[in-house]
Amino acid sequence: MPLTESHTPTQTVASPSLILGIESSCDETAAAVLCSERGLLSNIVASQDEAHRPFGGVVPEIAARAHMQKIEAIIDQAMNDADVQYDALSAIAATSGPGLIGGVITGLMAAKGLSASLDIPLIAVNHLEGHALSPRLSDACPFPYLLLLVSGGHSQLLAIHGLGDYERLGSTIDDAAGEAFDKTAKVMGLGFPGGPNVERWAEGGDDRAVRLPRPLLDRENCDFSFAGLKTAVARAYESSDKSDAAKADLAASFQTAVADCLTDRTARAMQQFSAAQDGPYRFVIAGGVAANRTLRARLINTAETHGFTSIFPPLKFCGDNAAMIAQAGLERLQAGRVDPLSAPARPRWPLDQSAARTAPASGSGRKGPKS
């Protein structure tokens, strides 16, 4: 069947609905099966850490090749673990962006092939929407809620009003928090992946030992900036004695600086969110950086201070995974929002597209607004 706008599945959507989710936007190849009545039946994530460790970061070409080599086996494993047949699926949901384009294309093309061959709907999911809806996999998390999305590529504060209704309150104007963690680890030779290693070293350090900047602290808006902090860490390490003690102190000082920035900006967003609508007020933190225990503790305290209930996805749903893509796919299927087989793979795809076009927080280019 040609990949055209005219593709319309002839089968009706089964009840209960079974969704196969596929995620391949960065360096995890993942697949999951979600049932509308029985919950998550499988969730497979294949890491590429070993392949990228020698380079201290994700190499797009290596990531794309690994996705191509693994995607079929990972999908089969997810289906086998779920103990369901392909012809029982109601729809295929796959990350369509944003992300490293080679990986996005691999996962999306696999989804299109299955959609066409099984004659069931394709749902092209925004990776950020997957993170935004991830707490709904395991918790009662009704709309609306305030979301802090912090990952390797994104740092945003969003008011989640409903499915597809997302309002940006703040975003990074340069680097994301997760990128700052990864670059800090690389500068200090702490290994890859950077975030967990910085957290591990910080446990033995003095977070007041190294004076570091807190960009945009106390500003009226809710935006973030981590580029200056990242540069300051590099300079501090260069002038240190590079001992284990110095590394631990710098890691702890950096982690606290990030926590100060995130809590200050989040508190500002909480004030805006609660002023715009009635309670109860819910606060969600999602994305890979949400796994950091120090940041979680600081943000929970901030939420309590401002009258918000904190809802955190389980750690297994914080990093990139296909369960969150399946969740977004299920909610979109139930709302009748499916996509044609011509749905494009997108390296950039802001959740709040209208605001991103008119007032991009971090610039725009030939490929569209970054955020």
C-alpha positions in Angstrom: 0.0 0.0 0.0 1.5 3.4 -0.9 2.4 5.8 1.8 -0.2 8.5 0.9 -2.7 10.7 2.6 -5.5 8.5 1.3 -4.6 5.6 3.5 -7.7 4.9 5.7 -7.7 1.7 7.8 -10.8 -0.4 7.1 -10.8 -2.2 10.4 -12.7 -0.8 13.3 -10.8 -0.1 16.5 -11.1 -3.0 18.9 -12.2 -2.7 22.5 -10.1 -3.0 24.6 -7.5 -1.2 22.6 -4.0 -2.6 22.2 -1.3 -0.1 21.2 2.2 -0.9 20.1 4.5 2.0 20.9 7.9 2.6 19.3 10.6 5.1 20.5 13.9 5.8 18.7 14.5 9.5 19.0 18.0 9.4 20.5 20.0 6.4 21.7 17.4 4.0 23.1 15.6 1.6 20.8 12.3 0.8 22.6 9.0 -0.8 22.1 6.0 -1.4 24.4 2.5 -2.8 24.3 -0.2 -1.0 26.2 -3.8 -2.2 26.7 -6.6 0.2 27.6 -8.0 -2.2 30.1 -5.1 -4.3 31.4 -2.4 -1.6 31.4 1.2 -1.9 30.3 1.9 -5.5 29.0 5.5 -5.0 28.0 8.2 -2.3 27.9 11.5 -3.1 26.2 14.4 -0.6 26.1 17.7 -1.4 24.4 20.4 1.0 25.5 23.3 2.1 23.3 25.5 3.3 26.2 28.4 0.9 25.5 28.6 2.1 21.8 28.7 5.8 22.8 30.8 5.6 26.0 34.2 5.9 24.2 33.0 9.3 22.7 31.6 10.7 25.9 28.2 11.5 24.3 25.7 10.3 21.7 27.1 10.0 18.1 24.1 10.4 15.7 25.5 8.1 13.0 26.2 5.3 15.5 22.8 5.7 17.1 21.0 5.5 13.7 22.9 2.4 12.7 22.1 0.7 16.1 18.4 1.5 15.7 18.3 -0.1 12.3 20.0 -3.2 13.6 17.8 -3.6 16.7 14.4 -2.3 15.9 12.8 -5.4 14.5 14.0 -7.7 17.3 12.9 -5.2 20.0 9.4 -4.9 18.5 9.2 -8.7 18.4 10.4 -9.0 22.0 7.8 -6.5 23.1 5.0 -8.4 21.4 6.2 -11.7 22.7 6.5 -10.4 26.3 3.0 -9.0 26.0 1.8 -12.4 24.7 -0.3 -10.8 21.9 -0.4 -11.3 18.2 0.2 -8.6 15.7 -3.4 -8.9 14.3 -4.8 -8.1 17.7 -3.2 -4.6 17.7 -5.6 -1.6 17.4 -3.0 1.0 16.3 0.8 1.7 16.0 2.2 4.7 17.8 5.7 5.9 17.1 7.9 8.9 17.8 7.8 11.2 14.9 10.0 13.9 16.4 11.8 15.8 17.7 15.1 14.0 17.9 18.1 12.7 15.9 16.5 12.4 12.5 18.2 9.0 11.6 16.7 7.3 14.6 13.3 9.0 14.2 13.1 7.8 10.6 14.0 4.2 11.6 11.2 3.9 14.2 8.6 5.8 12.2 9.2 3.7 9.1 8.9 0.5 11.1 5.5 1.8 12.4 4.3 2.8 8.9 5.2 -0.6 7.6 3.2 -2.3 10.3 0.3 0.1 10.0 0.0 -0.5 6.3 0.4 -4.3 6.4 -2.0 -4.7 9.3 -4.4 -2.0 8.0 -4.6 -0.3 11.4 -4.1 3.4 12.3 -0.8 5.1 12.6 -0.3 7.6 15.4 2.7 10.0 14.9 3.6 11.0 18.5 5.5 14.1 19.6 8.3 12.7 21.8 7.7 15.6 24.3 4.0 14.7 24.5 5.1 11.2 25.5 7.0 12.7 28.4 4.2 15.1 29.2 1.7 12.3 29.5 4.0 9.7 31.1 2.7 10.1 34.7 -0.7 9.0 33.4 0.8 5.5 32.9 0.9 4.8 36.6 -1.0 7.6 38.5 -4.3 9.4 38.5 -3.1 12.6 36.9 -6.1 14.5 35.5 -5.8 17.7 33.5 -4.7 20.4 34.1 -1.3 20.2 35.6 2.0 22.1 35.6 4.9 20.2 33.9 8.6 20.6 34.3 10.1 18.7 31.4 13.9 18.3 31.9 15.9 16.0 29.7 19.1 15.9 27.6 17.6 18.0 24.9 14.8 20.0 26.6 14.1 22.1 29.6 10.6 23.5 29.6 7.8 24.5 31.9 4.3 23.9 30.4 0.7 24.2 31.5 -0.9 20.9 30.4 -4.5 21.9 29.9 -5.6 18.7 28.0 -4.6 16.4 25.2 -2.8 18.5 22.6 -3.5 21.7 24.6 -0.1 22.8 25.9 1.0 26.3 27.0 4.6 27.1 27.3 5.4 29.2 30.4 9.2 28.9 30.1 12.0 27.2 28.2 15.7 27.2 27.9 17.2 30.0 25.9 20.4 27.9 25.2 21.3 24.5 26.6 19.1 22.0 28.4 19.7 20.9 31.9 20.5 17.3 30.8 23.0 18.5 28.3 24.7 20.5 31.1 25.0 17.4 33.2 26.4 15.4 30.3 29.0 18.1 29.4 30.0 18.5 33.0 30.6 14.7 33.2 32.6 14.8 30.0 34.8 17.7 31.1 35.6 16.0 34.4 36.1 12.6 32.8 33.3 11.0 34.9 32.1 8.8 32.1 28.9 8.3 30.1 26.0 8.6 30.6 26.8 11.9 32.4 23.7 12.6 34.5 23.9 9.5 36.8 27.6 9.8 37.1 27.5 13.4 38.2 24.9 12.5 40.8 27.0 9.7 42.1 30.1 11.9 42.5 28.1 14.7 44.0 27.1 12.4 46.9 30.6 12.7 48.4 31.2 16.3 47.7 30.7 19.7 49.4 28.1 21.7 47.4 29.4 25.0 48.7 33.0 24.3 47.8 32.9 25.9 44.3 31.2 29.2 43.6 29.1 28.9 40.4 26.6 31.2 38.7 22.8 30.7 38.8 21.7 32.1 35.4 18.4 34.0 35.2 17.8 33.5 39.0 15.0 35.9 40.2 14.0 37.0 36.7 10.3 37.8 36.2 9.9 35.2 33.4 10.2 31.4 33.7 13.0 30.7 31.2 16.2 28.8 31.9 19.8 29.2 30.8 22.6 26.6 31.5 25.3 27.6 28.9 27.1 30.0 31.3 26.9 27.5 34.1 28.4 24.8 31.9 31.3 27.1 30.9 31.9 28.0 34.5 32.2 24.3 35.5 34.7 23.8 32.7 36.8 26.7 33.9 36.6 25.6 37.6 37.7 22.1 36.7 40.6 23.4 34.6 41.9 25.4 37.5 41.4 22.7 40.1 43.9 20.0 41.2 41.7 17.4 39.4 41.8 15.1 42.5 38.8 12.9 43.3 37.9 15.3 46.1 37.9 18.2 43.8 35.7 16.3 41.3 33.2 15.4 44.0 33.1 19.0 45.2 32.6 20.4 41.7 29.9 17.8 40.9 28.1 18.7 44.1 28.4 22.4 43.5 27.2 22.0 40.0 24.2 19.8 40.9 23.1 22.4 43.6 23.4 25.2 41.1 21.1 23.4 38.7 18.7 22.6 41.5 18.6 26.3 42.5 17.9 27.3 38.9 15.2 24.7 38.4 13.4 25.4 41.7 13.5 29.2 41.3 12.1 29.0 37.7 9.5 26.4 38.8 8.3 28.5 41.7 7.8 31.4 39.3 5.7 29.1 37.0 3.7 27.8 39.9 2.7 31.4 40.8 1.6 32.0 37.2 -0.2 28.6 36.9 -2.2 29.0 40.2 -3.1 32.6 39.4 -4.6 31.5 36.1 -7.0 28.8 37.3 -8.6 27.2 40.3 -7.1 24.3 42.2 -6.4 21.6 43.0 -2.9 22.2 41.7 -0.7 19.3 40.4 2.9 19.4 39.5 4.7 16.8 37.3 8.4 16.5 36.6 9.3 14.3 33.6 12.3 13.5 31.4 15.6 11.9 32.1 16.8 14.5 34.6 13.7 13.8 36.7 15.5 10.7 37.9 18.0 12.8 39.9 17.1 12.3 43.6 18.5 15.6 44.8 16.5 17.5 42.2 13.3 15.6 43.1 13.6 16.4 46.8 14.2 20.1 46.1 11.2 20.3 43.7 8.9 18.4 46.0 9.6 20.9 48.7 9.0 23.8 46.3 5.7 22.2 45.3 4.6 21.8 48.9 5.5 25.4 49.6 3.3 26.7 46.8 0.3 24.3 47.4 1.0 21.8 44.7 0.8 18.0 44.8 3.8 16.4 43.2 3.4 13.6 40.8 6.5 11.8 39.4 6.5 9.1 36.9 8.4 5.9 38.1 12.1 6.0 37.3 11.6 3.5 34.5 9.4 6.1 32.7 11.7 9.1 33.2 14.2 8.3 30.5 13.3 7.7 26.9 10.9 4.7 26.6 8.1 3.4 24.4 5.5 3.0 27.2 5.0 6.8 27.2 4.7 6.8 23.4 2.1 4.0 23.7 0.2 6.1 26.3 0.2 9.2 24.1 -0.9 6.9 21.2 -3.7 5.4 23.2 -5.1 8.8 24.3 -4.9 10.1 20.8 -6.6 7.0 19.4 -9.4 7.3 21.9 -9.8 11.0 20.8 -10.0 9.9 17.2 -6.7 11.6 16.3 -4.8 9.4 14.0 -2.3 10.2 11.2 -1.8 9.5 7.5 1.1 7.3 6.4 2.7 10.5 5.0 3.3 11.8 8.5 6.9 13.3 8.4 9.9 12.6 10.7 10.8 15.9 12.3 14.1 16.9 13.9 12.3 19.8 15.6 8.7 19.7 16.8 7.8 22.1 19.7 4.8 21.1 21.8 3.4 24.6 21.7 3.9 25.2 18.0 2.1 28.5 17.7 4.1 30.1 20.6 7.3 28.6 19.2 6.7 30.2 15.8 5.9 33.7 17.2 8.3 33.8 20.2 10.9 31.0 20.0 12.8 30.7 23.2 16.0 29.4 21.7 16.0 30.5 18.1 14.6 29.2 14.8 16.1 28.1 11.5 15.5 26.3 8.3 14.2 23.3 10.1 11.8 25.4 12.2 11.7 26.7 15.8 13.7 24.9 18.4 11.3 25.6 21.2 
